[in-house]
Amino acid sequence: MPYIALSSATSCRAACPASAPTYRVPAAWKVSILWALGERPRCRFGELRRQLPGITEKVLAAHLREMEAHGIVHREAYDEVPPRVEYALTEAGQRLNTALGPLGGWGREHVLGGAPHPS
């Protein structure tokens, strides 16, 4: 999902610090990717895609590239045959995931009717 360009984006960020993470993670799929990588620290592309039913390969690959460019996800490519690539959260990604925890709690309570966190 592309960023929405606002003429007063800088002042919006300064006025509302809670909205700042949305400038780095603007799409709902990205929050799901963060959650999935938080649950499984090192994950291959196919494993990650299976954890996110409904996401297409194209969308997942694009979001992972964007998140890597923003320093949220680390991509490790191994020189093997067949090629192997693993994704993991960076320290910044882990902190962002922790910060989104209360939002998940709110969603469980208000959207999912108090359903417990899946273990």
KELUM-711618 format. One record per residue (C-alpha): residue number from 1; residue in one letter; y, z, x. Coordinates in nm, 2 decimals, padded with zeros to 4 digits, m for minus. Layout:
<rs>
r tiba: NUM kedo: A y: Y z: Z x: X
...
</rs>
This chain:
<rs>
r tiba: 1 kedo: M y: 00.00 z: 00.00 x: 00.00
r tiba: 2 kedo: P y: 00.33 z: m00.10 x: 00.16
r tiba: 3 kedo: Y y: 00.61 z: 00.15 x: 00.21
r tiba: 4 kedo: I y: 00.89 z: 00.13 x: m00.04
r tiba: 5 kedo: A y: 01.22 z: 00.07 x: 00.14
r tiba: 6 kedo: L y: 01.50 z: 00.29 x: 00.00
r tiba: 7 kedo: S y: 01.85 z: 00.27 x: 00.12
r tiba: 8 kedo: S y: 01.87 z: 00.65 x: 00.13
r tiba: 9 kedo: A y: 01.52 z: 00.72 x: 00.27
r tiba: 10 kedo: T y: 01.65 z: 00.93 x: 00.55
r tiba: 11 kedo: S y: 01.85 z: 01.15 x: 00.32
r tiba: 12 kedo: C y: 01.56 z: 01.18 x: 00.08
r tiba: 13 kedo: R y: 01.34 z: 01.30 x: 00.37
r tiba: 14 kedo: A y: 01.59 z: 01.55 x: 00.48
r tiba: 15 kedo: A y: 01.65 z: 01.68 x: 00.13
r tiba: 16 kedo: C y: 01.29 z: 01.72 x: 00.04
r tiba: 17 kedo: P y: 01.06 z: 01.80 x: 00.33
r tiba: 18 kedo: A y: 00.76 z: 01.82 x: 00.10
r tiba: 19 kedo: S y: 00.78 z: 01.44 x: 00.05
r tiba: 20 kedo: A y: 00.78 z: 01.37 x: 00.43
r tiba: 21 kedo: P y: 00.40 z: 01.33 x: 00.45
r tiba: 22 kedo: T y: 00.41 z: 01.05 x: 00.19
r tiba: 23 kedo: Y y: 00.60 z: 00.84 x: 00.44
r tiba: 24 kedo: R y: 00.29 z: 00.85 x: 00.67
r tiba: 25 kedo: V y: 00.02 z: 00.86 x: 00.40
r tiba: 26 kedo: P y: 00.16 z: 00.66 x: 00.10
r tiba: 27 kedo: A y: m00.17 z: 00.55 x: m00.06
r tiba: 28 kedo: A y: m00.42 z: 00.75 x: m00.27
r tiba: 29 kedo: W y: m00.70 z: 00.60 x: m00.07
r tiba: 30 kedo: K y: m00.56 z: 00.74 x: 00.25
r tiba: 31 kedo: V y: m00.58 z: 01.09 x: 00.11
r tiba: 32 kedo: S y: m00.94 z: 01.03 x: 00.03
r tiba: 33 kedo: I y: m01.00 z: 00.89 x: 00.38
r tiba: 34 kedo: L y: m00.84 z: 01.21 x: 00.52
r tiba: 35 kedo: W y: m01.07 z: 01.42 x: 00.31
r tiba: 36 kedo: A y: m01.38 z: 01.22 x: 00.41
r tiba: 37 kedo: L y: m01.30 z: 01.24 x: 00.78
r tiba: 38 kedo: G y: m01.23 z: 01.62 x: 00.74
r tiba: 39 kedo: E y: m01.58 z: 01.67 x: 00.59
r tiba: 40 kedo: R y: m01.75 z: 01.46 x: 00.86
r tiba: 41 kedo: P y: m01.56 z: 01.48 x: 01.19
r tiba: 42 kedo: R y: m01.70 z: 01.16 x: 01.35
r tiba: 43 kedo: C y: m01.78 z: 00.89 x: 01.11
r tiba: 44 kedo: R y: m01.88 z: 00.52 x: 01.15
r tiba: 45 kedo: F y: m01.71 z: 00.26 x: 00.92
r tiba: 46 kedo: G y: m02.02 z: 00.21 x: 00.70
r tiba: 47 kedo: E y: m02.07 z: 00.59 x: 00.65
r tiba: 48 kedo: L y: m01.71 z: 00.63 x: 00.56
r tiba: 49 kedo: R y: m01.72 z: 00.34 x: 00.31
r tiba: 50 kedo: R y: m02.03 z: 00.50 x: 00.14
r tiba: 51 kedo: Q y: m01.83 z: 00.83 x: 00.11
r tiba: 52 kedo: L y: m01.55 z: 00.64 x: m00.08
r tiba: 53 kedo: P y: m01.71 z: 00.46 x: m00.37
r tiba: 54 kedo: G y: m01.49 z: 00.18 x: m00.50
r tiba: 55 kedo: I y: m01.30 z: 00.11 x: m00.17
r tiba: 56 kedo: T y: m01.33 z: m00.24 x: m00.03
r tiba: 57 kedo: E y: m01.40 z: m00.31 x: 00.33
r tiba: 58 kedo: K y: m01.06 z: m00.49 x: 00.36
r tiba: 59 kedo: V y: m00.87 z: m00.19 x: 00.22
r tiba: 60 kedo: L y: m01.06 z: 00.06 x: 00.43
r tiba: 61 kedo: A y: m01.01 z: m00.13 x: 00.75
r tiba: 62 kedo: A y: m00.64 z: m00.18 x: 00.67
r tiba: 63 kedo: H y: m00.58 z: 00.19 x: 00.60
r tiba: 64 kedo: L y: m00.77 z: 00.30 x: 00.91
r tiba: 65 kedo: R y: m00.56 z: 00.07 x: 01.12
r tiba: 66 kedo: E y: m00.24 z: 00.20 x: 00.97
r tiba: 67 kedo: M y: m00.35 z: 00.56 x: 01.01
r tiba: 68 kedo: E y: m00.45 z: 00.50 x: 01.37
r tiba: 69 kedo: A y: m00.10 z: 00.35 x: 01.43
r tiba: 70 kedo: H y: 00.06 z: 00.66 x: 01.29
r tiba: 71 kedo: G y: m00.16 z: 00.89 x: 01.51
r tiba: 72 kedo: I y: m00.36 z: 01.04 x: 01.22
r tiba: 73 kedo: V y: m00.69 z: 00.88 x: 01.30
r tiba: 74 kedo: H y: m00.86 z: 00.81 x: 01.63
r tiba: 75 kedo: R y: m01.08 z: 00.51 x: 01.67
r tiba: 76 kedo: E y: m01.35 z: 00.52 x: 01.94
r tiba: 77 kedo: A y: m01.52 z: 00.19 x: 02.03
r tiba: 78 kedo: Y y: m01.83 z: 00.20 x: 02.23
r tiba: 79 kedo: D y: m01.94 z: m00.08 x: 02.46
r tiba: 80 kedo: E y: m02.29 z: m00.12 x: 02.30
r tiba: 81 kedo: V y: m02.49 z: m00.39 x: 02.13
r tiba: 82 kedo: P y: m02.47 z: m00.38 x: 01.84
r tiba: 83 kedo: P y: m02.10 z: m00.27 x: 01.86
r tiba: 84 kedo: R y: m02.04 z: 00.09 x: 01.75
r tiba: 85 kedo: V y: m01.71 z: 00.23 x: 01.63
r tiba: 86 kedo: E y: m01.64 z: 00.59 x: 01.52
r tiba: 87 kedo: Y y: m01.34 z: 00.73 x: 01.35
r tiba: 88 kedo: A y: m01.21 z: 01.09 x: 01.36
r tiba: 89 kedo: L y: m00.90 z: 01.28 x: 01.27
r tiba: 90 kedo: T y: m00.66 z: 01.35 x: 01.55
r tiba: 91 kedo: E y: m00.50 z: 01.69 x: 01.58
r tiba: 92 kedo: A y: m00.21 z: 01.57 x: 01.37
r tiba: 93 kedo: G y: m00.46 z: 01.43 x: 01.11
r tiba: 94 kedo: Q y: m00.64 z: 01.77 x: 01.09
r tiba: 95 kedo: R y: m00.30 z: 01.95 x: 01.04
r tiba: 96 kedo: L y: m00.21 z: 01.70 x: 00.77
r tiba: 97 kedo: N y: m00.55 z: 01.76 x: 00.60
r tiba: 98 kedo: T y: m00.49 z: 02.13 x: 00.61
r tiba: 99 kedo: A y: m00.15 z: 02.09 x: 00.46
r tiba: 100 kedo: L y: m00.29 z: 01.88 x: 00.18
r tiba: 101 kedo: G y: m00.54 z: 02.16 x: 00.10
r tiba: 102 kedo: P y: m00.32 z: 02.34 x: m00.16
r tiba: 103 kedo: L y: m00.26 z: 02.00 x: m00.33
r tiba: 104 kedo: G y: m00.64 z: 01.97 x: m00.36
r tiba: 105 kedo: G y: m00.65 z: 02.32 x: m00.51
r tiba: 106 kedo: W y: m00.39 z: 02.23 x: m00.76
r tiba: 107 kedo: G y: m00.58 z: 01.91 x: m00.85
r tiba: 108 kedo: R y: m00.90 z: 02.10 x: m00.90
r tiba: 109 kedo: E y: m00.73 z: 02.35 x: m01.13
r tiba: 110 kedo: H y: m00.50 z: 02.13 x: m01.33
r tiba: 111 kedo: V y: m00.68 z: 01.79 x: m01.33
r tiba: 112 kedo: L y: m01.05 z: 01.87 x: m01.29
r tiba: 113 kedo: G y: m01.03 z: 02.19 x: m01.50
r tiba: 114 kedo: G y: m01.11 z: 02.44 x: m01.23
r tiba: 115 kedo: A y: m01.42 z: 02.26 x: m01.09
r tiba: 116 kedo: P y: m01.53 z: 02.42 x: m00.76
r tiba: 117 kedo: H y: m01.48 z: 02.25 x: m00.43
r tiba: 118 kedo: P y: m01.80 z: 02.04 x: m00.35
r tiba: 119 kedo: S y: m01.98 z: 02.19 x: m00.05
</rs>
